[in-house]
Amino acid sequence: MADDVKVFGMKAEAGRWIFVILGLIINICLGAVYSWSVFRKPLEKLFSVGATESLLPFILFLALFAIIMPIIGPLLDKLGPRLFTILGGIIVGIGWIMGGKATSMSQLAIYYGVIGGIGVGIVYNCPIGVCGRWFPDKRGLAVGLTVLGFGLSPFITAPLAKSIIASAGPLAAMFQFGIAFLILIAILGLPLKFPPAGFKPEGWNPPAAAAGVKADFTTGQMLSTGSFYGVWFCYIIGTLAGLMAIGVASPVGQELFKLDATSAAMFVSIFAIFNGIGRPIFGALVDKISARNAAALSFVIIFVAAILLGKFSGSGSASLYGICFSLLWLCLGGWLAIAPAATGAFFGTKNYGPNYGLVFTAYGIGAIIGNLLAGKLRDITGSYVSVFFPYVTILAVVGFIVALLLMHPPRKA
């Protein structure tokens, strides 16, 4: 089947990798939301608001991102990835551009948080769906490399934003980012397309399904399986721990490990690298050891990191801080590869758009709960220690058990 399929004028096996590169760059643009902490302090000063209010645009962005995904999923399969990538890219750009013209934090929450979040929710699944279908033989690796850009984005966008903010202010930085994102995403979305029906790489044959195992599930059928709830619940825990680590990384470094602001900021840039590489690493692990075992491994890593942070946070060890938060950010990146790869492997690719859109709602739940939990516990106890021990450690144990019990290919009723 692959012999007569050409991609960018090349044989499919070679040309399909260009879709991974395009998806990676698109995700760098989308993942600029993870650089929000760079904007917070300047915006708090500009609009005379507190830390809680300055977090609202970030929470709304992630929430709308997760809500829109399952809505767009069914339409993506019908209308294709090119249309939604271009449309979503325009909306992402408009959200950032209008955010650059905001006169209050409330306006910014609507422009950046709501409009920008909707745009990312429209675009995000497009390059993932494209690469997942072009790489049935290396789905975990291809998806992991595609979403690598989302996690790696702060390593590129945060220093750039800092530079623009220093010279022209936070609103000018948002406006300039919006112009760039609108143009880049729209142009990069033009070549995106799904492979022809029945495509398979040369020399590769899909593994034979075990007796009673169904190949493709509709969303309704997926919801009737324990496998869906296993993936969905584990995804909540994995993203809760990771997104919470993103939100509190700098203050934890300063409050618990006595780092100055400059050193804490440097560590955050390093953590972004781990967030990025977690995607291809865990994507490859899904291909090698299965989604269930990759998920279980992630919870072991989260458990160890949380225990160390909870027990030794008063040591003042910058190395301990760096190692533990690198592991938490690594696992967040890992779940952005484990969940989409597991969705395709467990429920098939025929209805991948709507199926993964529904699975992705776990990301939004994890984002909201994680950030609110961290802030609330900090306010109640006066320290971030309790966030990691006992709460994250308990959740990691629960996730490990659920992964082993429920994260397996479902069978037909």
Buried (B, 14 or more C-beta within 10 A) or exposed (E): BBEEBEBEEEBBBEBBBBBBBBBBBBBBBBBBBBBBBBBBBBBBEBBEBEEEBBBBBBBBBBBBBBBBBBBBBBBBBEEBBBBBBBBBBBBBBBBBBBBBEBEEBBBBBBBBBBBBBBBBBBBBBBBBBBBBBBBBBBBBBBBBBBBBBBBBBBBBBBBBBBEBBEEEBBBEBBBBBBEBBBBBBBBBBEBBBBBEEEBBBEEBEEEEEEEEEBEEBBBEBBEEBEBBBBBBBBBBBBBBBBBBBBBBBBBBBBBBBBBEEEBBBBBBEBBBBBBBBBBBBBBBBBBEEBBBBBBBBBBBBBBBBBBBBBEBBEBEBBEBBBBBBBBBBBBBBBBBBBBBBBBBBBBBBBBBBBBBBBBBBBBBBBBBBBBBBBBEBBEEEEBBBBBBBEBBBEBBBBBBEBBBEBBBBBEEE
